[in-house]
Amino acid sequence: MKKILFLLFACTPLFAQDDLLAMLEKEDAKKTTFTQATFKGTRLINGQTVETLAKQHLNFWISHRFGSVNSGFIDNFFGLDEAKIRLGVEYSLTDQLLLGMGRSTIEKTYDFYAKYKVIAQSNKMPVTATLYGGMTTNTMPTGYTTSSGNVMRYENNLQRQSYFSQLLVARKFSDKLSLQLMPTVLHNNKSESIYLENTMLSMGFGGRYKLTNRFSISAEYYKNIVDKEDYEESAGTVYPYQDSFSLGVDIETGGHVFQLHLTNSRGMTEKHFIGQTTGTWGAGDIFYGFNVARTFSLEPKKK
């Protein structure tokens, strides 16, 4: 009898400890734990990610796209003799709301955009969703020739405007793998041809795979939903544009993010890389490029 009582008293603390741990686990399950760093930066390659910046932080972007690698060694050093550039800044008013703008040498284009993170992935939410939209303004002199060979003429400044909107939905499946969907609507106030629709739908797919803490590989593809056969029957020529596909490597070095990539798109705004990609991977119309992002904190120093 004494042995039985001794065992009961000895086991009582163990049972109490198990009950306490179970209670703590239930309390932890009630707390919301948000997923961090689905992607390294606010841009995947050409397009955007679901990421925004911390409140009162600013990103400065420098983007380069060189000429096509099939342009020859002697004449163009595999495209390195020429480059297109975009300079951009973006600033977060809150942890969820980001505003940005930039200027690209392609068609002398200015772009303005906003991003708002609607929901964030957590132990209670399977995905992160961000709304993204903006506009571009073409400042080329009227009567210039586009990349497809069409002559573009403007009668007023309103015709120079293009608009885009996206719903960015991403999930971080593990510490290494993140995937994203990017349904897109692109609208040009004036199309470069009467046979091209002013409004285009596109579905984007992207992802990142983390190799080490500082290195990751990424991919991005936009499938444009267009009726190429109808265009070719009406215009009597081959549809001039292709779907955008890009591969890249991201390198993080503290406050900098370096993105090196190969892409068949030379443009760096949605109007250009979604709506006006002329290169094809099979023909060697591949452009080497890079993005460099530097983040600055503009928060007042705390005493």
C-alpha positions in Angstrom: 0.0 0.0 0.0 2.8 2.4 0.9 4.5 1.6 -2.5 1.2 2.5 -4.4 0.8 5.8 -2.5 4.5 6.6 -3.2 4.0 6.1 -6.9 0.9 8.2 -7.0 2.6 11.1 -5.3 5.7 10.8 -7.5 3.6 10.8 -10.8 1.4 13.8 -9.7 4.1 16.4 -10.7 4.5 14.7 -14.1 0.8 14.8 -14.8 0.7 18.5 -13.8 3.6 19.3 -16.0 1.9 17.6 -19.0 -1.3 19.5 -18.3 0.7 22.8 -18.2 2.5 22.1 -21.5 -0.9 21.2 -23.1 -2.3 24.5 -21.9 0.6 26.5 -23.3 0.4 24.7 -26.6 -3.3 25.7 -26.9 -2.5 29.3 -26.0 0.3 29.4 -28.7 -2.1 28.0 -31.3 -4.5 30.9 -30.6 -1.7 33.5 -31.4 -1.1 34.6 -35.0 2.4 33.8 -36.3 3.1 35.5 -39.6 5.4 34.1 -42.3 8.5 36.1 -42.9 10.4 36.8 -46.1 8.4 35.0 -48.7 10.7 36.7 -51.2 13.9 38.7 -50.7 12.7 41.8 -52.4 9.7 43.7 -53.8 10.5 42.5 -57.3 10.8 39.0 -58.5 12.7 39.6 -61.8 10.7 41.9 -64.1 7.5 41.9 -62.1 6.5 42.5 -58.5 6.3 40.1 -55.5 3.8 40.2 -52.7 6.4 41.9 -50.5 6.1 45.5 -49.3 8.6 47.5 -47.2 8.6 48.2 -43.5 7.0 51.5 -42.6 9.1 54.6 -43.5 11.6 52.6 -45.5 12.7 53.5 -49.0 14.0 51.3 -51.9 16.2 52.7 -54.7 16.2 50.5 -57.8 18.7 50.4 -60.6 17.8 48.1 -63.5 19.8 47.3 -66.6 18.9 45.3 -69.7 21.6 44.7 -72.3 21.2 43.8 -75.9 20.4 40.3 -77.1 23.1 37.7 -76.8 22.6 36.7 -80.5 23.7 40.2 -81.7 27.2 38.9 -82.3 30.6 39.2 -80.7 32.4 41.6 -83.0 29.5 44.0 -83.7 27.9 44.1 -80.3 29.9 41.9 -77.8 26.9 39.7 -77.2 24.7 42.7 -76.4 27.0 44.3 -73.8 27.7 47.3 -76.0 24.2 48.6 -75.5 21.9 48.9 -72.5 18.4 50.1 -71.4 18.1 51.5 -67.9 15.3 52.1 -65.4 15.8 54.1 -62.2 13.1 53.8 -59.6 12.2 54.6 -56.0 9.5 53.2 -53.7 8.5 54.2 -50.2 6.2 52.5 -47.6 3.7 54.7 -45.9 2.8 51.8 -43.7 3.9 48.2 -43.4 1.2 47.3 -45.9 1.1 50.3 -48.3 3.9 51.1 -50.7 4.1 53.8 -53.4 6.6 53.8 -56.2 7.7 55.5 -59.4 10.4 55.2 -62.0 11.8 56.3 -65.4 12.8 53.9 -68.2 14.8 54.7 -71.3 12.5 52.3 -73.3 10.0 54.7 -75.0 11.2 57.3 -72.4 8.5 55.9 -70.1 7.5 57.2 -66.6 5.7 54.7 -64.3 3.8 55.2 -61.1 2.3 52.5 -58.9 1.0 51.4 -55.5 1.0 48.1 -53.6 -1.2 47.1 -50.7 -0.8 43.9 -48.8 -4.3 42.8 -48.0 -3.6 39.6 -46.1 -0.4 37.9 -44.9 0.4 34.2 -44.7 0.4 32.9 -41.1 -0.5 29.8 -39.1 -4.1 30.8 -39.7 -3.9 32.0 -43.3 -2.4 29.9 -46.1 -1.3 32.7 -48.5 -0.2 36.3 -48.8 -2.3 38.5 -51.1 -1.3 41.9 -52.4 -3.1 44.3 -54.7 -0.8 46.1 -57.2 -1.6 48.7 -59.8 -0.4 51.8 -61.6 0.1 53.6 -64.9 2.8 54.5 -67.4 3.3 57.5 -69.6 5.1 57.4 -72.9 7.0 60.6 -73.7 8.5 59.7 -77.1 8.0 62.2 -79.9 4.9 61.2 -82.0 5.6 59.2 -85.1 8.3 56.9 -83.7 8.7 53.2 -84.7 7.8 50.6 -82.1 9.8 47.4 -81.4 7.3 45.5 -83.6 7.8 47.8 -86.5 4.5 49.8 -86.2 4.6 53.6 -86.4 3.1 55.2 -83.3 1.4 58.5 -83.6 -0.4 60.4 -80.7 -3.1 63.1 -81.1 -3.1 64.0 -77.4 -1.4 63.2 -74.2 -4.2 61.0 -72.9 -3.4 58.5 -75.7 0.1 58.1 -74.2 -1.3 56.5 -71.0 -1.3 52.8 -70.1 -2.7 51.2 -67.0 -2.1 47.9 -65.2 -3.5 46.0 -62.2 -2.6 42.7 -60.6 -3.6 40.5 -57.8 -0.4 38.9 -56.4 -1.0 35.7 -54.4 1.9 33.8 -52.9 2.7 31.0 -50.5 5.9 30.1 -48.8 5.8 26.3 -48.7 9.1 25.9 -46.8 12.2 27.8 -45.9 13.4 27.2 -49.4 10.4 27.3 -51.8 8.0 30.2 -52.5 5.5 30.3 -55.4 3.3 33.1 -56.7 0.4 33.7 -59.1 0.0 37.1 -60.9 -3.3 37.5 -62.7 -3.0 40.8 -64.7 -5.1 43.3 -66.6 -3.2 45.6 -69.0 -4.8 48.5 -70.8 -3.4 50.9 -73.4 -5.4 54.0 -74.2 -4.2 53.7 -77.7 -2.9 50.5 -79.3 -0.1 50.7 -81.8 -2.3 48.9 -84.4 -6.0 48.8 -85.2 -5.7 45.0 -85.1 -4.3 44.9 -81.5 -6.8 45.0 -78.6 -6.5 47.9 -76.2 -7.0 45.6 -73.2 -5.0 42.4 -72.5 -5.4 39.7 -69.9 -2.3 37.7 -68.7 -1.6 35.1 -66.1 1.8 35.2 -64.4 3.5 32.4 -62.6 6.7 32.9 -60.5 8.8 31.3 -57.8 11.9 31.3 -55.8 14.1 28.5 -54.5 16.6 29.3 -51.8 20.0 27.6 -52.2 21.7 29.2 -49.2 21.0 32.1 -46.8 22.2 34.6 -49.4 21.6 32.9 -52.7 18.4 31.9 -54.4 17.2 31.1 -58.0 14.0 32.5 -59.4 11.8 32.1 -62.5 8.9 34.2 -63.9 6.5 33.5 -66.8 3.5 35.5 -68.1 1.0 33.7 -70.3 -0.9 36.3 -72.4 -4.5 35.5 -73.2 -4.7 36.7 -76.8 -6.3 35.4 -80.0 -3.2 35.3 -82.3 -5.1 33.5 -85.1 -7.7 36.3 -85.3 -5.0 38.9 -85.4 -3.1 37.1 -88.1 -6.2 36.7 -90.2 -7.1 40.4 -89.9 -3.7 41.9 -90.1 -2.2 39.5 -92.7 1.0 39.2 -90.6 2.4 37.2 -87.8 1.4 38.3 -84.2 4.4 40.4 -83.2 4.7 39.7 -79.4 5.7 36.8 -77.2 5.1 35.6 -73.7 7.7 36.8 -71.2 9.9 34.2 -69.6 12.8 34.9 -67.3 15.3 33.1 -65.1 17.4 34.7 -62.4 19.7 34.5 -59.4 19.3 36.6 -56.3 22.2 37.6 -54.0 21.5 39.3 -50.7 24.3 41.3 -49.0 22.7 43.0 -46.1 21.0 46.2 -47.3 21.5 45.3 -50.9 19.8 42.8 -53.1 21.5 41.9 -56.5 19.3 40.2 -59.1 21.1 38.7 -62.1 18.9 37.3 -64.9 18.3 36.2 -68.4 15.0 37.1 -70.1 13.4 37.5 -73.5 11.9 40.8 -72.4 13.9 44.0 -72.6 11.2 46.2 -71.0 11.1 46.9 -67.3 7.5 48.0 -66.9 4.3 45.9 -67.1 3.3 47.6 -70.4 6.6 46.5 -72.0 7.5 43.1 -70.5 4.0 41.7 -70.5 2.5 43.5 -73.6 5.5 44.1 -75.8 8.0 41.3 -75.6 9.4 40.5 -79.0 12.3 38.2 -78.1 12.1 34.4 -78.3 14.4 32.0 -76.4 14.6 29.6 -79.3 16.0 32.2 -81.6 18.5 33.4 -79.0 16.7 36.7 -78.4 17.8 36.6 -74.8 18.8 39.7 -72.8 21.2 39.6 -69.9 20.2 42.1 -67.1 20.3 42.9 -63.5 18.5 44.7 -60.7 20.2 46.3 -57.8 18.1 47.4 -54.8 19.3 49.4 -51.8 17.0 49.9 -48.8 17.2 53.0 -46.6 15.4 53.5 -43.3 13.8 57.0 -42.9 12.4 56.3 -39.4 13.2 59.0 -36.8 15.9 57.8 -34.5 14.5 56.8 -31.2 15.9 58.4 -28.0 
